[in-house]
């Protein structure tokens, strides 16, 4: 497992301010992006290997079945920009199919994890220029100065768009549109399905997802000199039918007070920190989100069991 590396001063301030803002809100919440430090990124990769976690293997099957068809997109012969690249395993399928691709730019918040993935891609695909960017793609990043003469294809896998509130998803899609105005976008989207399937996927019997969620408290302890006792918080996965989403929470087992960066944060027994959403979209529901974000659906591909979708979006 990669050794943890501390944040620099600017990023530490952003992290501290965001954590304290979320923990002092009326309903405690922390952005899911902070789950993905080096340890969290490795734990998430372990989650993707679990039998109960269907999204990764179904998305991979869609990519394997349709990669040759994606050659029709101009960016397949130009620059591939991946948002939230993680290990870049899924991207291997596209890179193998895109024989004329010039540039691969993975963007991820976990710098060490990104560096390792970029090196692996360089070894596997030596003809492609790999330009890793350690950044928070959820923040406005302006127009990318990425070889502007090349057509661009944005790859946004993993149903990461489902982690955002619907207004936030629209805002992010608009930011992508503004940063790469002529690009096409391949985006993974999870579909609604039986509650039992969803709950097992996000609260696996092996406890890997629980460890992933609780690692956030360990990270806060490390980075912000906090005093979270992990045994005093339990992982909860909840299906919110009204919002069509799985929610991940960390629930306090008792009345307690925790120090975070010198601030006292009080918890009631049963009170939770809301750490992640994973919205599930029907074809029509996601089409509406895409349209509001400045995109139109040009194609949609699904796995044989209709568990997951990959949409091809074009700028409107």
QUIDAPE-V375674 format. One record per run of one state. SS is the DSSP state (A for helix, B for strand, O for the rest). FROM is the first residue (numbers start at 0). TO is the last residue. If there is no record, write none. Layout:
ss=SS from=FROM to=TO
ss=SS from=FROM to=TO
This chain:
ss=O from=0 to=7
ss=A from=8 to=22
ss=O from=23 to=27
ss=B from=28 to=28
ss=O from=29 to=30
ss=A from=31 to=34
ss=O from=35 to=36
ss=A from=37 to=47
ss=O from=48 to=52
ss=A from=53 to=65
ss=O from=66 to=67
ss=A from=68 to=71
ss=O from=72 to=72
ss=A from=73 to=76
ss=O from=77 to=77
ss=B from=78 to=82
ss=O from=83 to=87
ss=A from=88 to=96
ss=O from=97 to=101
ss=B from=102 to=107
ss=O from=108 to=109
ss=A from=110 to=123
ss=O from=124 to=127
ss=B from=128 to=129
ss=O from=130 to=131
ss=B from=132 to=133
ss=O from=134 to=150
ss=B from=151 to=155
ss=O from=156 to=158
ss=A from=159 to=162
ss=O from=163 to=164
ss=A from=165 to=178
ss=O from=179 to=182
ss=B from=183 to=189
ss=O from=190 to=193
ss=A from=194 to=201
ss=O from=202 to=206
ss=A from=207 to=223
ss=O from=224 to=228
ss=A from=229 to=231
ss=B from=232 to=239
ss=O from=240 to=243
ss=B from=244 to=251
ss=O from=252 to=254
ss=B from=255 to=259
ss=O from=260 to=261
ss=B from=262 to=266
ss=O from=267 to=270
ss=B from=271 to=278
ss=O from=279 to=281
ss=A from=282 to=291
ss=O from=292 to=293
ss=B from=294 to=301
ss=O from=302 to=306
ss=B from=307 to=314
ss=O from=315 to=315
